[in-house]
């Protein structure tokens, strides 16, 4: 059984390498050996990034023989999207006000 999330999702996805890892793992389950081939960083660095993503609940990991395989867990990202959707109303309102202001002052 995997442990609950202990890492903040926003901190986890703030790093471009980790965002790239999430995209890579969305396509298929990969071992760390496979993942390292996609990045110009050390295996240790990739492992640290994967550990952060795992702690945030953004990836699943499973032992298969002697290797650990990783796969995207999209559930926290769906929850994040739903949370952000609430704030879209403020963006829409502010963008409409900006549009009206620009149109008013361009005449």
VMD Tcl script that builds the backbone (N, CA, C; Angstrom):
set m [mol new atoms 321]
animate dup $m
set s [atomselect $m all]
$s set {name element resname resid chain x y z} {
  {N N UNK 1 A 0.844 -1.189 0.000}
  {CA C UNK 1 A 0.000 0.000 0.000}
  {C C UNK 1 A 0.882 1.243 0.000}
  {N N UNK 2 A 0.520 2.229 -0.806}
  {CA C UNK 2 A 1.323 3.442 -0.910}
  {C C UNK 2 A 0.914 4.435 0.166}
  {N N UNK 3 A 1.887 5.212 0.618}
  {CA C UNK 3 A 1.625 6.156 1.687}
  {C C UNK 3 A 0.905 7.394 1.158}
  {N N UNK 4 A 0.213 8.122 2.045}
  {CA C UNK 4 A -0.500 9.321 1.618}
  {C C UNK 4 A 0.457 10.446 1.240}
  {N N UNK 5 A -0.063 11.404 0.505}
  {CA C UNK 5 A 0.731 12.519 0.020}
  {C C UNK 5 A 1.310 13.339 1.168}
  {N N UNK 6 A 2.618 13.582 1.107}
  {CA C UNK 6 A 3.263 14.422 2.107}
  {C C UNK 6 A 3.911 15.644 1.462}
  {N N UNK 7 A 3.963 15.696 0.159}
  {CA C UNK 7 A 4.615 16.772 -0.587}
  {C C UNK 7 A 3.536 17.654 -1.212}
  {N N UNK 8 A 3.725 18.966 -1.166}
  {CA C UNK 8 A 2.787 19.895 -1.777}
  {C C UNK 8 A 2.791 19.733 -3.294}
  {N N UNK 9 A 1.619 19.615 -3.885}
  {CA C UNK 9 A 1.518 19.407 -5.332}
  {C C UNK 9 A 2.088 20.601 -6.093}
  {N N UNK 10 A 1.798 21.809 -5.631}
  {CA C UNK 10 A 2.308 22.990 -6.327}
  {C C UNK 10 A 3.837 23.005 -6.348}
  {N N UNK 11 A 4.459 22.671 -5.227}
  {CA C UNK 11 A 5.926 22.601 -5.198}
  {C C UNK 11 A 6.423 21.497 -6.118}
  {N N UNK 12 A 5.709 20.403 -6.149}
  {CA C UNK 12 A 6.124 19.265 -6.963}
  {C C UNK 12 A 6.103 19.580 -8.449}
  {N N UNK 13 A 5.093 20.292 -8.904}
  {CA C UNK 13 A 4.990 20.579 -10.335}
  {C C UNK 13 A 5.676 21.883 -10.719}
  {N N UNK 14 A 6.303 22.566 -9.765}
  {CA C UNK 14 A 6.976 23.820 -10.072}
  {C C UNK 14 A 8.273 23.613 -10.857}
  {N N UNK 15 A 8.826 22.436 -10.792}
  {CA C UNK 15 A 10.083 22.154 -11.474}
  {C C UNK 15 A 9.828 21.625 -12.890}
  {N N UNK 16 A 10.493 22.208 -13.909}
  {CA C UNK 16 A 10.259 21.770 -15.290}
  {C C UNK 16 A 10.602 20.297 -15.541}
  {N N UNK 17 A 11.608 19.787 -14.875}
  {CA C UNK 17 A 11.958 18.373 -15.054}
  {C C UNK 17 A 10.842 17.481 -14.532}
  {N N UNK 18 A 10.275 17.839 -13.394}
  {CA C UNK 18 A 9.185 17.029 -12.847}
  {C C UNK 18 A 7.937 17.113 -13.719}
  {N N UNK 19 A 7.660 18.291 -14.271}
  {CA C UNK 19 A 6.522 18.391 -15.195}
  {C C UNK 19 A 6.754 17.510 -16.417}
  {N N UNK 20 A 7.984 17.498 -16.896}
  {CA C UNK 20 A 8.340 16.654 -18.034}
  {C C UNK 20 A 8.195 15.173 -17.683}
  {N N UNK 21 A 8.605 14.807 -16.496}
  {CA C UNK 21 A 8.458 13.423 -16.038}
  {C C UNK 21 A 6.987 13.005 -16.006}
  {N N UNK 22 A 6.128 13.901 -15.552}
  {CA C UNK 22 A 4.699 13.577 -15.511}
  {C C UNK 22 A 4.162 13.315 -16.908}
  {N N UNK 23 A 4.584 14.122 -17.872}
  {CA C UNK 23 A 4.145 13.901 -19.256}
  {C C UNK 23 A 4.661 12.569 -19.779}
  {N N UNK 24 A 5.912 12.282 -19.490}
  {CA C UNK 24 A 6.507 11.026 -19.937}
  {C C UNK 24 A 5.774 9.827 -19.340}
  {N N UNK 25 A 5.477 9.905 -18.053}
  {CA C UNK 25 A 4.839 8.792 -17.364}
  {C C UNK 25 A 3.342 8.697 -17.654}
  {N N UNK 26 A 2.777 9.715 -18.259}
  {CA C UNK 26 A 1.366 9.656 -18.654}
  {C C UNK 26 A 1.178 8.690 -19.817}
  {N N UNK 27 A 2.231 8.516 -20.602}
  {CA C UNK 27 A 2.147 7.665 -21.786}
  {C C UNK 27 A 2.261 6.184 -21.456}
  {N N UNK 28 A 3.170 5.857 -20.509}
  {CA C UNK 28 A 3.327 4.450 -20.151}
  {C C UNK 28 A 4.139 4.304 -18.876}
  {N N UNK 29 A 4.059 3.137 -18.298}
  {CA C UNK 29 A 4.824 2.802 -17.108}
  {C C UNK 29 A 6.276 2.584 -17.511}
  {N N UNK 30 A 7.199 3.183 -16.750}
  {CA C UNK 30 A 8.619 3.068 -17.083}
  {C C UNK 30 A 9.448 2.795 -15.836}
  {N N UNK 31 A 10.566 2.108 -16.031}
  {CA C UNK 31 A 11.526 1.905 -14.956}
  {C C UNK 31 A 12.447 3.122 -14.912}
  {N N UNK 32 A 13.148 3.267 -13.823}
  {CA C UNK 32 A 14.073 4.399 -13.709}
  {C C UNK 32 A 15.164 4.299 -14.778}
  {N N UNK 33 A 15.559 3.085 -15.131}
  {CA C UNK 33 A 16.550 2.887 -16.195}
  {C C UNK 33 A 16.040 3.452 -17.515}
  {N N UNK 34 A 14.772 3.196 -17.817}
  {CA C UNK 34 A 14.168 3.738 -19.037}
  {C C UNK 34 A 14.050 5.256 -18.969}
  {N N UNK 35 A 13.651 5.772 -17.819}
  {CA C UNK 35 A 13.425 7.213 -17.648}
  {C C UNK 35 A 14.721 7.993 -17.812}
  {N N UNK 36 A 15.811 7.477 -17.250}
  {CA C UNK 36 A 17.104 8.175 -17.293}
  {C C UNK 36 A 17.538 8.456 -18.727}
  {N N UNK 37 A 17.173 7.605 -19.653}
  {CA C UNK 37 A 17.563 7.790 -21.054}
  {C C UNK 37 A 16.983 9.056 -21.672}
  {N N UNK 38 A 15.923 9.595 -21.103}
  {CA C UNK 38 A 15.263 10.782 -21.640}
  {C C UNK 38 A 15.846 12.099 -21.106}
  {N N UNK 39 A 16.740 12.024 -20.106}
  {CA C UNK 39 A 17.201 13.237 -19.430}
  {C C UNK 39 A 18.724 13.320 -19.356}
  {N N UNK 40 A 19.250 14.543 -19.471}
  {CA C UNK 40 A 20.709 14.736 -19.391}
  {C C UNK 40 A 21.188 14.929 -17.950}
  {N N UNK 41 A 20.507 14.288 -17.020}
  {CA C UNK 41 A 20.886 14.397 -15.610}
  {C C UNK 41 A 21.161 12.992 -15.073}
  {N N UNK 42 A 21.763 12.938 -13.901}
  {CA C UNK 42 A 22.150 11.649 -13.335}
  {C C UNK 42 A 20.940 10.824 -12.898}
  {N N UNK 43 A 21.187 9.557 -12.762}
  {CA C UNK 43 A 20.151 8.639 -12.254}
  {C C UNK 43 A 19.715 9.077 -10.862}
  {N N UNK 44 A 20.653 9.528 -10.050}
  {CA C UNK 44 A 20.337 9.996 -8.694}
  {C C UNK 44 A 19.395 11.188 -8.739}
  {N N UNK 45 A 19.647 12.122 -9.657}
  {CA C UNK 45 A 18.789 13.303 -9.789}
  {C C UNK 45 A 17.382 12.895 -10.240}
  {N N UNK 46 A 17.297 11.997 -11.204}
  {CA C UNK 46 A 15.993 11.506 -11.668}
  {C C UNK 46 A 15.267 10.829 -10.510}
  {N N UNK 47 A 15.974 10.030 -9.752}
  {CA C UNK 47 A 15.384 9.341 -8.609}
  {C C UNK 47 A 14.834 10.337 -7.584}
  {N N UNK 48 A 15.556 11.422 -7.331}
  {CA C UNK 48 A 15.088 12.441 -6.386}
  {C C UNK 48 A 13.808 13.096 -6.897}
  {N N UNK 49 A 13.756 13.407 -8.189}
  {CA C UNK 49 A 12.549 13.994 -8.773}
  {C C UNK 49 A 11.365 13.029 -8.652}
  {N N UNK 50 A 11.606 11.756 -8.936}
  {CA C UNK 50 A 10.545 10.754 -8.832}
  {C C UNK 50 A 10.058 10.607 -7.393}
  {N N UNK 51 A 10.978 10.701 -6.457}
  {CA C UNK 51 A 10.613 10.590 -5.043}
  {C C UNK 51 A 9.686 11.746 -4.645}
  {N N UNK 52 A 9.992 12.953 -5.106}
  {CA C UNK 52 A 9.149 14.118 -4.815}
  {C C UNK 52 A 7.760 13.931 -5.421}
  {N N UNK 53 A 7.715 13.461 -6.661}
  {CA C UNK 53 A 6.429 13.227 -7.319}
  {C C UNK 53 A 5.635 12.130 -6.598}
  {N N UNK 54 A 6.326 11.110 -6.143}
  {CA C UNK 54 A 5.671 10.034 -5.399}
  {C C UNK 54 A 5.106 10.567 -4.081}
  {N N UNK 55 A 5.907 11.348 -3.361}
  {CA C UNK 55 A 5.458 11.909 -2.082}
  {C C UNK 55 A 4.248 12.820 -2.256}
  {N N UNK 56 A 4.117 13.442 -3.419}
  {CA C UNK 56 A 2.960 14.302 -3.698}
  {C C UNK 56 A 1.769 13.500 -4.202}
  {N N UNK 57 A 1.955 12.196 -4.387}
  {CA C UNK 57 A 0.872 11.352 -4.870}
  {C C UNK 57 A 0.656 11.450 -6.371}
  {N N UNK 58 A 1.625 12.029 -7.091}
  {CA C UNK 58 A 1.475 12.237 -8.527}
  {C C UNK 58 A 1.947 11.064 -9.375}
  {N N UNK 59 A 2.683 10.140 -8.773}
  {CA C UNK 59 A 3.077 8.933 -9.483}
  {C C UNK 59 A 2.859 7.729 -8.568}
  {N N UNK 60 A 2.564 6.623 -9.207}
  {CA C UNK 60 A 2.508 5.330 -8.526}
  {C C UNK 60 A 3.840 4.647 -8.798}
  {N N UNK 61 A 4.254 3.799 -7.891}
  {CA C UNK 61 A 5.435 2.976 -8.160}
  {C C UNK 61 A 5.142 1.557 -7.732}
  {N N UNK 62 A 5.782 0.648 -8.447}
  {CA C UNK 62 A 5.552 -0.774 -8.178}
  {C C UNK 62 A 6.828 -1.534 -8.475}
  {N N UNK 63 A 7.159 -2.448 -7.587}
  {CA C UNK 63 A 8.322 -3.302 -7.796}
  {C C UNK 63 A 7.956 -4.413 -8.764}
  {N N UNK 64 A 8.765 -4.562 -9.793}
  {CA C UNK 64 A 8.611 -5.655 -10.751}
  {C C UNK 64 A 9.980 -6.323 -10.820}
  {N N UNK 65 A 10.099 -7.447 -10.170}
  {CA C UNK 65 A 11.408 -8.088 -10.074}
  {C C UNK 65 A 12.341 -7.210 -9.259}
  {N N UNK 66 A 13.482 -6.877 -9.851}
  {CA C UNK 66 A 14.472 -6.054 -9.152}
  {C C UNK 66 A 14.323 -4.572 -9.440}
  {N N UNK 67 A 13.412 -4.206 -10.333}
  {CA C UNK 67 A 13.282 -2.793 -10.679}
  {C C UNK 67 A 11.974 -2.199 -10.167}
  {N N UNK 68 A 11.998 -0.892 -10.003}
  {CA C UNK 68 A 10.799 -0.152 -9.630}
  {C C UNK 68 A 10.286 0.547 -10.875}
  {N N UNK 69 A 8.995 0.393 -11.127}
  {CA C UNK 69 A 8.375 1.004 -12.309}
  {C C UNK 69 A 7.454 2.121 -11.834}
  {N N UNK 70 A 7.410 3.200 -12.615}
  {CA C UNK 70 A 6.637 4.385 -12.271}
  {C C UNK 70 A 5.570 4.650 -13.318}
  {N N UNK 71 A 4.425 5.194 -12.846}
  {CA C UNK 71 A 3.302 5.528 -13.720}
  {C C UNK 71 A 2.597 6.749 -13.143}
  {N N UNK 72 A 2.101 7.603 -14.004}
  {CA C UNK 72 A 1.365 8.789 -13.579}
  {C C UNK 72 A 0.120 8.400 -12.779}
  {N N UNK 73 A -0.129 9.142 -11.719}
  {CA C UNK 73 A -1.391 9.067 -10.986}
  {C C UNK 73 A -2.078 10.409 -11.232}
  {N N UNK 74 A -3.040 10.439 -12.125}
  {CA C UNK 74 A -3.653 11.704 -12.531}
  {C C UNK 74 A -4.677 12.248 -11.541}
  {N N UNK 75 A -5.089 11.462 -10.575}
  {CA C UNK 75 A -6.134 11.898 -9.652}
  {C C UNK 75 A -5.815 13.225 -8.950}
  {N N UNK 76 A -4.625 13.425 -8.383}
  {CA C UNK 76 A -4.338 14.717 -7.758}
  {C C UNK 76 A -4.371 15.882 -8.758}
  {N N UNK 77 A -4.005 15.616 -10.007}
  {CA C UNK 77 A -4.045 16.676 -11.019}
  {C C UNK 77 A -5.488 17.031 -11.373}
  {N N UNK 78 A -6.371 16.054 -11.359}
  {CA C UNK 78 A -7.790 16.323 -11.609}
  {C C UNK 78 A -8.359 17.159 -10.469}
  {N N UNK 79 A -7.991 16.815 -9.236}
  {CA C UNK 79 A -8.428 17.604 -8.082}
  {C C UNK 79 A -7.895 19.031 -8.172}
  {N N UNK 80 A -6.645 19.188 -8.614}
  {CA C UNK 80 A -6.047 20.503 -8.782}
  {C C UNK 80 A -6.789 21.303 -9.850}
  {N N UNK 81 A -7.115 20.650 -10.946}
  {CA C UNK 81 A -7.868 21.302 -12.025}
  {C C UNK 81 A -9.227 21.769 -11.518}
  {N N UNK 82 A -9.906 20.937 -10.771}
  {CA C UNK 82 A -11.204 21.308 -10.216}
  {C C UNK 82 A -11.078 22.503 -9.273}
  {N N UNK 83 A -10.034 22.522 -8.473}
  {CA C UNK 83 A -9.801 23.633 -7.550}
  {C C UNK 83 A -9.546 24.923 -8.333}
  {N N UNK 84 A -8.732 24.846 -9.386}
  {CA C UNK 84 A -8.432 26.017 -10.201}
  {C C UNK 84 A -9.651 26.509 -10.966}
  {N N UNK 85 A -10.535 25.596 -11.343}
  {CA C UNK 85 A -11.745 25.967 -12.082}
  {C C UNK 85 A -12.564 27.003 -11.306}
  {N N UNK 86 A -12.581 26.901 -9.982}
  {CA C UNK 86 A -13.303 27.866 -9.161}
  {C C UNK 86 A -12.814 29.286 -9.432}
  {N N UNK 87 A -11.518 29.460 -9.657}
  {CA C UNK 87 A -10.941 30.782 -9.820}
  {C C UNK 87 A -11.073 31.337 -11.239}
  {N N UNK 88 A -11.517 30.504 -12.175}
  {CA C UNK 88 A -11.718 30.970 -13.546}
  {C C UNK 88 A -12.729 32.109 -13.606}
  {N N UNK 89 A -13.728 32.081 -12.741}
  {CA C UNK 89 A -14.726 33.137 -12.741}
  {C C UNK 89 A -14.093 34.501 -12.494}
  {N N UNK 90 A -13.054 34.556 -11.683}
  {CA C UNK 90 A -12.384 35.824 -11.402}
  {C C UNK 90 A -11.552 36.268 -12.593}
  {N N UNK 91 A -10.910 35.299 -13.252}
  {CA C UNK 91 A -10.156 35.631 -14.462}
  {C C UNK 91 A -11.082 36.167 -15.533}
  {N N UNK 92 A -12.193 35.470 -15.750}
  {CA C UNK 92 A -13.144 35.891 -16.773}
  {C C UNK 92 A -13.646 37.300 -16.486}
  {N N UNK 93 A -13.987 37.568 -15.241}
  {CA C UNK 93 A -14.492 38.889 -14.847}
  {C C UNK 93 A -13.424 39.960 -15.078}
  {N N UNK 94 A -12.190 39.679 -14.676}
  {CA C UNK 94 A -11.106 40.652 -14.836}
  {C C UNK 94 A -10.737 40.858 -16.299}
  {N N UNK 95 A -10.746 39.795 -17.075}
  {CA C UNK 95 A -10.434 39.937 -18.499}
  {C C UNK 95 A -11.518 40.723 -19.224}
  {N N UNK 96 A -12.765 40.529 -18.848}
  {CA C UNK 96 A -13.850 41.295 -19.441}
  {C C UNK 96 A -13.714 42.770 -19.088}
  {N N UNK 97 A -13.385 43.068 -17.845}
  {CA C UNK 97 A -13.188 44.459 -17.421}
  {C C UNK 97 A -12.019 45.087 -18.180}
  {N N UNK 98 A -10.949 44.337 -18.369}
  {CA C UNK 98 A -9.802 44.843 -19.121}
  {C C UNK 98 A -10.184 45.107 -20.571}
  {N N UNK 99 A -10.928 44.194 -21.170}
  {CA C UNK 99 A -11.379 44.365 -22.551}
  {C C UNK 99 A -12.215 45.632 -22.686}
  {N N UNK 100 A -13.149 45.820 -21.758}
  {CA C UNK 100 A -13.994 47.018 -21.789}
  {C C UNK 100 A -13.170 48.283 -21.616}
  {N N UNK 101 A -12.189 48.242 -20.737}
  {CA C UNK 101 A -11.323 49.413 -20.490}
  {C C UNK 101 A -10.529 49.753 -21.747}
  {N N UNK 102 A -9.941 48.745 -22.368}
  {CA C UNK 102 A -9.127 48.970 -23.570}
  {C C UNK 102 A -10.005 49.513 -24.696}
  {N N UNK 103 A -11.167 48.924 -24.884}
  {CA C UNK 103 A -12.057 49.389 -25.950}
  {C C UNK 103 A -12.519 50.816 -25.688}
  {N N UNK 104 A -12.764 51.155 -24.469}
  {CA C UNK 104 A -13.223 52.507 -24.096}
  {C C UNK 104 A -12.128 53.542 -24.341}
  {N N UNK 105 A -10.896 53.181 -24.038}
  {CA C UNK 105 A -9.781 54.134 -24.141}
  {C C UNK 105 A -9.094 54.117 -25.511}
  {N N UNK 106 A -9.497 53.256 -26.388}
  {CA C UNK 106 A -8.945 53.234 -27.743}
  {C C UNK 106 A -9.787 54.049 -28.715}
  {N N UNK 107 A -10.940 54.507 -28.291}
  {CA C UNK 107 A -11.813 55.276 -29.176}
  {C C UNK 107 A -11.423 56.728 -29.253}
}
mol reanalyze $m
mol bondsrecalc $m
mol representation Tube
mol addrep $m
